[in-house]
Amino acid sequence: MASNPSQPHPKVSRTVGSDAVRSDQVDEGSSTDPDGTTAPDRVGGWLGRDQIRTAALAIVALSVLWRAQVASRGFLAADDYVMITQAAESDLTVEHLLSLYNNHLMPGGRLLTWLITEHIGMVYWPYVLLMAVGQAILGLTFFRLLRRLLQPSWLQLLPLGALMFSPLTLEATSWWAVGVNMLPMQIAMVLAVGAQVGYVQTRRKRHLVTLALAVLLGLVFFEKAILVVALVFLLTAALYAEGGFFRTIWTTIRRWWPSWLLLTALSLGFLAAYLSGSESSLRRPTSVGEVFSFVTQLLGSTVVPGLVGGPWRWLEAGDGAPVAAPPEIGTWVAWTIVVALVVATVRRRRRAGRAWLLLGSYLVLVAAMLAATRLGSTYSGVAGGVPRYVSDVVVVAAICLGVAVVGLARPSPVSAGTAPSAPDTPPAVPDTVPAPTDATASERDATPAVAAPGVAAPPADPIPPARSATPPADTAPPVLAEAVRTGRPPAVVARLGVIHAEAPVDPEPESAPPSAAGPGSDSDATDIDAPHAGDAGDAEAKVHAPHAGDADAEVRASDPVAAVDVRGPDPVVEPHRAGPPNLPDDSTPIPRPRAADHQQAGPDRRPPSDPFGSTPPGLVGSLPERYREAVNVMLALILVAAGLGTLWTTSRYSDEWALKSSRSYIDTVRIEMASAPPDTVFFDGPVPDNVVPNLSWPYNLQSRFFRAFGTRPTYVDEADHVSVLDSLGRIQVATIIGSTIQPGPQEGCGYLVSSGQTVRMPLNEPRDDWHWVVRIGYLSSADGTATLRFGAGTASFPVKKGLNQRFFRIVGGGDTVELSVSGSDVSLCTNEIAIGNPAPKPE
């Protein structure tokens, strides 16, 4: 059969051995040379050839820059200082890396914190940079997952944008203590899901290696990443297995058992190592009402509003990240949008129901883990309103949104072991394929033959005689396969067929061909089970044939490569509109082959199109034409509203995050220390509670808080003159706030203590046994040594001639003190003894 060299041809690559026969796609933004090769578009270049990729990279870049700007307005907070202090106090040892922080095992986070503290110090910009890099990696890997998982469509940008701009992940990109846990976990989730999808599609063992490494990446930074294992299993069962609940679970376990064997071994090994060194974090809720309040707060105040751009209003929480506090009307609007989206997508695509069920299942796992570790504690009242606890849910929600809106795509490669080799010259092709006569119907049903994707049987002599009948030398010949017939052989119509089988190849996700599935048709209604040619453990393969009612599926005479339709029992064949039932005549106008004609279809078998056009995939593909404009306008308004809500929520979060008491405190301390005299010393004490909470003791002590400073204050336990830092970080003269002795009996002296004599002095109020600081003001006749006893505690201090004071520490308690002096001819008068804590001296 002659070929027209002036028409563009898809390039067919043929490999030997383990390689697969696959068709390269003709990109929309590329030009094709006369010899059949694809040349880059002169204007767009690499980005111009794929406009969806260009838009996705722009979304990722915008998100990273915006999140970095939001983060840079704030500073380190709360747990950040504890991690930095622990890094400053330790060497880089395995013991330090594997030590638990608040019962969290995070050697990766400890390593990064130690490196920054050791080589840069207590600064914020390195952490902002690392979080920005993590956000960029997350965006790029997630878009790569969407390309593999979903059908090609501009709507892929919807789940990408939902993940990259979700307010629920703001803490993960601004607060280091959160980001160092959550960003690696989110990246691990995406990589693990991508590896499992690749294994489901190809059965290549290298995807199992990637799966294991992805899970290990998450576990190195956060023990909660153990949920990635559950996510991979739930996603595989929901999206790639069929049947009822028990059949789905059994099929998932049986068909992809190597993944579960690997993940089970990893999980058991990690849990054994983690549980051996951790303390139990399990708590018991105080009441059923506490559980109900937590669940309603988690869903109503955090998850559902956050998925549509909320919560729009934040509740201030000190130096930490704010807590979600959406208005009631916003909560109801968010629920309305989410429920409407779920209903619409489920009616549109059967697979959407499983996708939303996947999201609900993962959310149940997260809620159960939070309830078991947070309820019954001091902060259980706000546990459901903390977005960082559910930031990993956003990844799952974005995946499910993409599957529900765009549609799941399974690449359909043909294994090398069964793919026919292409001859060097085009063979003679009959006008029709005769039905086999030497096989029974059951045999024909059991062993169907399939055609390579994008390959169709050519019609008889569709090219006018005036054109050249000699094909170019490098034009790939057609690859044909015998049609599958059951029952009475019907008339054959050349159509595009797709086989969905897990063959040992690893194709990139391709665009889907135009399908004849009518509006509202079920995406999986035409599946036919066929033996799997590349998998000895699973004989199930699905052959998808387009509906017979679409003109786009008709034979195109200008297409040099065609495939024979693979049909089930009793197919309905629609006659050609301009000729015999099977072949067009010479007078039939032959349309130019489109790039989409050679693309593969996913399990939903809905071709890519403009998301607001008339062809699926999309949300409005099944609607009548008269309703589409109104629905498109409504969808556009919802997207705009969600975008504006996200902008508002992020801006309000940015304003709250910028208010950092610790930053001003540290800056003031640095300025004060630079101008303080060299002999300035301090008594140790806690930093303000709004900088590091008292619950973090002893890491809230100043001596430990400033350990990572380049020039830090000098702290002592005894001195004549002591300074303190006030709540703003200013250096002040110290005094003692606490209990004082009652006035002494001696006029002008108070209590007179002579050498070798002990004097009891009652306090105005008792003190408990604790670590206290004592200030004594005295007048001494000579130098000597004094001893003060306070309950079980005793402290000795030097006495100098004249009027002096002394600060020293003591551990004790009671309602009286005893003072004695030693030395020759030493007499001491005192009426000023205070026991308590250091504080700035009132002016």
Long-range contacts (C-beta under 8 A, 24 or more apart in sequence): 1-426, 1-428, 1-429, 1-458, 1-460, 1-461, 1-463, 2-461, 2-463, 2-467, 2-468, 2-469, 2-470, 2-471, 3-426, 3-463, 3-469, 3-470, 3-471, 3-472, 3-475, 3-560, 4-463, 4-467, 4-468, 4-558, 5-34, 5-468, 5-470, 5-471, 5-472, 5-475, 6-34, 6-467, 7-558, 7-560, 7-592, 7-593, 8-32, 8-36, 8-593, 9-36, 9-475, 9-476, 9-560, 9-561, 10-454, 10-561, 10-598, 11-36, 11-37, 11-38, 11-476, 12-422, 12-476, 12-479, 12-561, 14-421, 14-422, 14-476, 15-416, 16-416, 17-416, 18-416, 18-504, 19-416, 19-505, 20-413, 20-414, 20-415, 20-416, 20-419, 20-503, 20-504, 20-505, 20-507, 21-414, 21-416, 21-419, 21-422, 21-452, 21-479, 22-413, 22-414, 22-453, 22-505, 22-507, 23-452, 23-453, 23-454, 23-455, 23-510, 23-598, 25-510, 25-511, 25-595, 25-598, 25-599, 26-595, 26-598, 27-595, 28-595, 34-472, 35-472, 35-474, 36-472, 36-474, 36-475, 36-476, 52-152, 52-153, 52-154, 52-156, 52-157, 53-143, 55-154, 55-157, 56-139, 56-143, 56-156, 56-157, 56-160, 57-143, 59-139, 59-157, 59-160, 59-161, 59-164, 60-136, 60-139, 60-140, 60-143, 60-160, 60-164, 61-136, 63-135, 63-139, 63-164, 63-165, 64-132, 64-135, 64-136, 64-139, 66-165, 66-650, 67-131, 67-132, 67-135, 67-170, 67-173, 67-174, 68-128, 68-129, 68-131, 68-132, 68-135, 68-173, 69-654, 70-170, 70-173, 70-174, 70-650, 70-653, 70-654, 70-657, 71-128, 71-131, 71-132, 71-173, 71-174, 71-657, 72-124, 72-125, 72-128, 73-654, 73-657, 73-658, 74-124, 74-174, 74-175, 74-657, 74-658, 74-660, 74-663, 75-124, 75-660, 75-662, 75-663, 76-122, 76-124, 76-127, 76-176, 76-660, 76-662, 76-663, 77-175, 77-177, 77-319, 77-320, 77-321, 77-660, 77-662, 78-177, 78-318, 78-319, 78-320, 78-692, 78-693, 78-696, 79-177, 79-696, 80-127, 80-175, 80-176, 80-177, 81-662, 81-691, 81-692, 81-696, 81-699, 81-705, 82-692, 82-696, 82-699, 83-109, 83-110, 83-113, 83-176, 83-177, 84-113, 84-117, 84-122, 84-708, 85-699, 85-704, 85-705, 85-707, 85-708, 86-110, 86-699, 87-113, 87-114, 87-117, 87-118, 87-708, 88-117, 88-118, 88-707, 88-708, 89-704, 89-707, 90-114, 92-118, 98-277, 100-277, 100-278, 103-278, 103-279, 103-281, 104-181, 104-222, 104-223, 105-223, 105-274, 105-277, 105-278, 106-180, 106-181, 106-220, 106-221, 106-222, 106-223, 107-220, 108-180, 108-184, 108-220, 108-221, 109-180, 109-181, 109-221, 109-222, 112-180, 113-176, 113-180, 117-708, 121-708, 121-709, 121-710, 122-666, 122-708, 122-709, 127-176, 127-179, 130-176, 130-179, 130-180, 131-172, 131-173, 131-174, 131-176, 131-179, 131-183, 132-173, 134-173, 134-179, 134-183, 134-184, 134-187, 135-164, 135-173, 135-183, 137-187, 138-163, 138-164, 138-183, 138-186, 138-187, 138-190, 139-163, 139-164, 141-187, 141-190, 141-191, 141-194, 142-190, 142-395, 142-398, 144-194, 145-190, 145-193, 145-194, 145-197, 145-399, 146-402, 147-508, 147-509, 148-194, 148-197, 148-198, 148-201, 148-409, 148-411, 148-508, 148-509, 149-193, 149-194, 149-197, 149-399, 149-402, 149-403, 149-408, 149-409, 149-509, 150-402, 150-403, 150-406, 150-407, 150-408, 150-409, 150-509, 150-602, 151-406, 151-407, 151-408, 151-409, 151-511, 151-512, 151-601, 151-602, 151-604, 151-606, 151-608, 151-617, 152-409, 152-509, 152-510, 152-511, 152-512, 152-599, 152-608, 153-406, 153-407, 153-608, 153-609, 153-611, 153-617, 153-618, 154-610, 154-611, 155-402, 155-405, 155-406, 155-611, 155-617, 155-618, 156-402, 156-406, 158-401, 158-402, 158-405, 158-406, 159-398, 159-399, 159-401, 159-402, 159-405, 159-406, 160-398, 162-307, 162-394, 162-397, 162-398, 162-401, 163-394, 163-395, 163-398, 165-646, 165-650, 166-306, 166-307, 166-394, 166-398, 166-646, 167-306, 167-309, 167-310, 167-311, 167-387, 167-646, 167-649, 167-650, 167-653, 168-302, 168-303, 168-306, 168-307, 168-387, 168-390, 168-391, 168-393, 168-394, 169-387, 169-391, 169-394, 170-321, 170-387, 170-650, 170-653, 170-657, 171-321, 171-387, 171-388, 171-391, 172-388, 172-391, 174-321, 174-657, 175-320, 175-321, 175-388, 178-321, 178-388, 178-391, 180-221, 181-221, 181-222, 181-224, 182-222, 182-388, 182-391, 182-392, 184-217, 184-218, 184-220, 184-221, 184-222, 184-225, 185-218, 185-221, 185-222, 185-224, 185-225, 185-228, 185-392, 186-391, 186-392, 186-394, 186-395, 187-217, 187-218, 188-214, 188-215, 188-217, 188-218, 188-219, 188-225, 188-228, 189-218, 189-225, 189-228, 189-231, 189-392, 189-395, 189-396, 190-395, 191-217, 192-218, 192-228, 192-231, 192-232, 193-231, 193-232, 193-235, 193-399, 196-232, 196-235, 196-236, 196-256, 196-259, 198-506, 199-256, 199-258, 199-259, 200-236, 200-240, 200-256, 200-502, 201-410, 201-411, 201-413, 201-502, 201-506, 201-507, 202-413, 202-502, 202-503, 202-504, 202-505, 202-506, 202-507, 203-502, 203-503, 203-504, 203-534, 203-535, 204-504, 204-505, 204-506, 205-258, 207-506, 208-258, 208-259, 208-262, 211-259, 211-262, 211-263, 212-262, 212-263, 212-266, 215-263, 215-266, 216-266, 219-266, 219-270, 223-270, 223-274, 224-369, 224-392, 226-267, 226-270, 226-271, 227-362, 227-365, 227-366, 227-369, 227-392, 229-263, 229-266, 229-267, 230-362, 230-365, 231-362, 231-396, 232-259, 232-263, 233-260, 233-263, 234-358, 234-361, 234-362, 235-358, 235-399, 238-354, 238-355, 238-357, 238-358, 238-361, 239-351, 239-354, 239-355, 239-358, 239-403, 239-408, 240-410, 242-524, 254-537, 254-538, 255-537, 255-538, 255-540, 281-372, 281-373, 282-372, 282-373, 283-372, 283-373, 283-374, 283-375, 283-376, 283-377, 284-375, 284-376, 285-371, 285-375, 285-376, 285-380, 286-375, 286-376, 286-380, 290-375, 290-376, 290-380, 291-371, 291-375, 293-381, 293-384, 294-367, 294-370, 294-371, 294-374, 294-375, 294-380, 294-383, 294-384, 295-367, 295-371, 295-384, 296-384, 297-382, 297-383, 297-384, 297-385, 298-367, 298-370, 298-383, 298-384, 298-385, 298-389, 298-390, 299-384, 300-326, 300-331, 300-335, 301-325, 301-326, 301-331, 301-384, 301-385, 302-384, 302-385, 302-386, 302-387, 302-389, 302-390, 303-363, 303-390, 303-393, 304-331, 304-334, 304-335, 304-338, 305-330, 305-331, 305-334, 306-387, 306-390, 306-394, 307-334, 307-338, 307-394, 307-397, 308-333, 308-334, 308-337, 308-338, 308-642, 308-645, 309-641, 309-642, 309-643, 309-644, 309-645, 309-646, 309-648, 309-649, 310-334, 310-645, 310-649, 311-649, 312-645, 312-648, 312-649, 312-652, 313-652, 314-649, 314-652, 314-653, 314-656, 315-385, 316-656, 316-659, 318-661, 318-690, 318-693, 319-660, 319-661, 319-662, 319-690, 319-691, 321-386, 321-387, 321-388, 321-653, 321-656, 321-657, 322-653, 322-656, 322-657, 323-382, 323-385, 323-386, 324-385, 324-386, 324-387, 325-385, 337-638, 337-642, 341-404, 342-404, 344-619, 345-404, 345-405, 345-619, 346-404, 348-619, 348-621, 348-622, 349-404, 349-407, 349-523, 349-604, 350-522, 350-523, 350-524, 351-403, 351-404, 351-407, 351-408, 351-523, 351-524, 351-603, 351-604, 352-403, 352-404, 352-405, 355-399, 355-400, 355-401, 355-403, 355-404, 356-400, 356-404, 358-396, 358-399, 358-400, 359-393, 359-396, 359-397, 359-400, 362-393, 362-396, 363-390, 363-393, 363-396, 366-390, 366-392, 366-393, 405-617, 405-618, 405-619, 406-617, 407-523, 407-602, 407-603, 407-604, 407-606, 407-616, 407-617, 408-602, 408-603, 408-604, 409-509, 409-512, 409-600, 409-601, 409-602, 409-603, 409-604, 410-500, 410-602, 410-603, 411-507, 411-508, 411-509, 411-510, 411-600, 412-453, 412-498, 412-499, 412-500, 412-501, 412-544, 412-600, 412-601, 413-453, 413-501, 413-503, 413-505, 413-507, 414-450, 414-452, 414-453, 414-499, 414-503, 414-505, 414-533, 415-501, 415-503, 415-504, 415-505, 415-533, 415-534, 416-504, 416-505, 417-533, 417-534, 418-533, 418-534, 419-452, 419-479, 420-452, 420-479, 420-480, 420-481, 422-476, 422-477, 422-479, 423-477, 424-477, 425-477, 426-471, 426-477, 426-478, 427-477, 429-457, 429-458, 429-478, 429-480, 431-459, 431-460, 431-582, 431-583, 432-492, 432-582, 432-583, 433-457, 433-482, 433-483, 433-492, 433-564, 435-485, 435-489, 436-482, 436-485, 441-486, 441-487, 444-484, 444-485, 444-486, 445-486, 445-569, 446-531, 447-531, 448-484, 448-528, 448-530, 448-543, 448-566, 449-481, 449-482, 449-483, 449-484, 449-566, 450-481, 450-484, 450-497, 450-499, 450-530, 450-543, 450-566, 451-479, 451-480, 451-481, 451-497, 451-563, 451-564, 451-566, 452-479, 452-481, 452-563, 453-497, 453-498, 453-499, 453-563, 453-600, 454-496, 454-513, 454-561, 454-563, 454-597, 454-598, 454-599, 454-600, 455-479, 455-480, 455-481, 455-561, 455-562, 455-563, 456-494, 456-495, 456-496, 456-555, 456-556, 456-559, 456-561, 456-562, 456-563, 456-564, 457-494, 457-555, 457-562, 457-563, 457-564, 458-494, 458-555, 458-557, 458-559, 458-560, 458-561, 458-562, 459-494, 459-555, 459-557, 459-562, 459-583, 459-584, 460-583, 461-586, 462-557, 462-558, 462-584, 462-586, 462-590, 463-557, 463-558, 464-586, 471-560, 475-560, 476-560, 476-561, 478-560, 478-561, 478-562, 479-561, 480-563, 480-564, 481-563, 481-564, 482-564, 483-564, 483-565, 483-566, 483-567, 484-528, 484-530, 484-543, 484-566, 484-567, 485-567, 486-567, 486-568, 486-569, 486-570, 487-569, 487-570, 488-570, 490-567, 490-570, 490-571, 490-573, 491-573, 491-581, 491-582, 492-564, 492-565, 492-582, 493-548, 493-554, 493-555, 493-565, 493-573, 493-574, 493-576, 493-581, 493-582, 494-554, 494-555, 494-562, 494-563, 494-564, 494-565, 494-582, 495-545, 495-546, 495-548, 495-553, 495-554, 495-555, 495-563, 495-564, 495-565, 496-546, 496-553, 496-563, 496-597, 497-543, 497-544, 497-545, 497-546, 497-563, 497-564, 497-565, 497-566, 498-543, 498-544, 498-600, 498-601, 498-605, 499-530, 499-541, 499-542, 499-543, 499-544, 499-566, 500-527, 500-541, 500-542, 500-543, 500-544, 500-603, 501-530, 501-532, 501-533, 501-534, 501-535, 501-541, 501-542, 502-532, 502-534, 502-535, 502-538, 502-541, 503-532, 503-533, 503-534, 503-535, 504-534, 510-599, 510-600, 511-595, 511-596, 511-599, 511-600, 511-607, 511-608, 512-596, 512-599, 512-600, 512-601, 512-602, 512-605, 512-606, 512-607, 512-608, 512-617, 513-546, 513-552, 513-596, 513-597, 513-598, 513-599, 513-600, 513-601, 513-607, 514-550, 514-552, 514-553, 514-594, 514-596, 514-597, 514-607, 514-615, 515-546, 515-547, 515-550, 515-552, 515-553, 515-601, 515-605, 515-606, 515-607, 515-616, 516-546, 516-547, 516-548, 516-549, 516-550, 516-551, 516-552, 516-553, 517-546, 517-547, 517-550, 517-605, 517-606, 517-616, 518-547, 518-549, 518-550, 519-621, 519-622, 519-623, 519-624, 520-622, 521-547, 523-603, 523-604, 523-605, 523-606, 524-603, 524-604, 526-568, 526-605, 527-603, 528-566, 528-568, 542-603, 544-601, 544-603, 544-605, 545-571, 546-601, 546-605, 548-572, 548-573, 548-574, 549-574, 551-577, 552-597, 552-607, 554-584, 555-583, 555-584, 556-590, 556-591, 556-593, 556-597, 557-584, 557-588, 557-590, 558-590, 558-591, 558-592, 558-593, 559-593, 559-597, 561-598, 661-688, 661-690, 661-691, 662-690, 662-691, 662-692, 664-728, 664-729, 665-691, 665-727, 665-728, 665-729, 666-729, 667-729, 668-728, 668-729, 668-730, 669-706, 669-713, 669-725, 669-729, 670-709, 670-711, 672-725, 672-729, 672-730, 672-731, 673-711, 673-712, 673-713, 673-731, 674-711, 676-723, 676-731, 680-713, 680-714, 680-723, 680-731, 681-713, 681-714, 681-715, 681-716, 681-719, 681-721, 681-722, 681-723, 682-713, 682-714, 682-715, 682-716, 682-722, 682-723, 682-724, 682-725, 682-734, 683-715, 683-716, 683-717, 683-722, 683-724, 683-734, 683-773, 683-807, 683-809, 683-838, 684-715, 685-724, 685-725, 685-837, 685-838, 688-727, 717-808, 717-809, 718-797, 718-806, 718-807, 718-808, 718-809, 719-806, 719-807, 720-804, 720-805, 720-806, 720-807, 721-805, 722-807, 722-838, 724-838, 724-839, 724-840, 726-840, 732-840, 732-841, 733-840, 733-841, 734-807, 734-838, 734-839, 734-840, 734-841, 735-775, 735-834, 735-838, 735-839, 735-840, 735-841, 735-842, 736-773, 736-774, 736-775, 736-807, 736-834, 736-835, 736-836, 736-837, 736-838, 736-839, 737-834, 737-836, 737-837, 737-838, 737-839, 738-767, 738-772, 738-834, 738-835, 738-836, 738-837, 739-763, 739-764, 739-765, 739-766, 739-767, 739-834, 739-835, 739-836, 740-764, 740-832, 740-833, 740-834, 740-835, 741-817, 741-831, 741-832, 741-833, 741-834, 743-831, 744-830, 744-831, 746-829, 748-829, 749-779, 749-829, 749-831, 750-829, 750-830, 750-831, 750-832, 751-819, 751-829, 751-830, 751-831, 752-827, 752-828, 752-829, 753-786, 753-819, 753-820, 753-821, 753-827, 753-828, 753-829, 753-830, 754-821, 754-826, 754-827, 754-828, 755-784, 755-821, 755-822, 755-823, 755-824, 755-825, 755-826, 755-827, 756-820, 756-822, 757-820, 757-821, 758-818, 758-819, 758-820, 759-818, 759-819, 759-820, 760-816, 760-817, 760-818, 761-816, 761-817, 761-818, 761-819, 761-833, 762-815, 762-816, 763-814, 763-815, 763-816, 763-817, 763-835, 765-815, 766-813, 766-814, 766-815, 767-812, 767-813, 767-814, 767-815, 767-835, 767-836, 768-813, 769-811, 769-812, 769-813, 770-811, 770-813, 771-809, 771-811, 772-809, 772-810, 772-811, 772-812, 772-835, 772-836, 772-837, 773-807, 773-808, 773-809, 773-810, 773-835, 773-836, 773-837, 773-838, 774-807, 774-808, 774-809, 774-810, 774-833, 774-834, 774-835, 775-805, 775-806, 775-807, 775-832, 775-833, 775-834, 776-805, 776-806, 776-819, 776-830, 776-832, 776-833, 777-803, 777-804, 777-805, 777-830, 777-831, 777-832, 777-833, 778-803, 778-804, 778-805, 778-806, 778-828, 778-829, 778-830, 778-832, 779-803, 779-828, 779-829, 779-830, 780-804, 780-821, 780-826, 780-827, 780-828, 780-829, 781-825, 781-826, 781-827, 781-828, 782-823, 782-824, 782-825, 782-826, 782-827, 783-823, 783-826, 784-821, 784-822, 784-823, 784-824, 784-826, 784-828, 785-821, 785-822, 785-823, 786-819, 786-820, 786-821, 786-822, 786-828, 787-819, 787-820, 787-821, 787-822, 788-817, 788-818, 788-819, 788-833, 789-817, 789-818, 789-819, 790-814, 790-817, 790-835, 799-823, 799-826, 799-828, 805-832, 807-838, 810-835
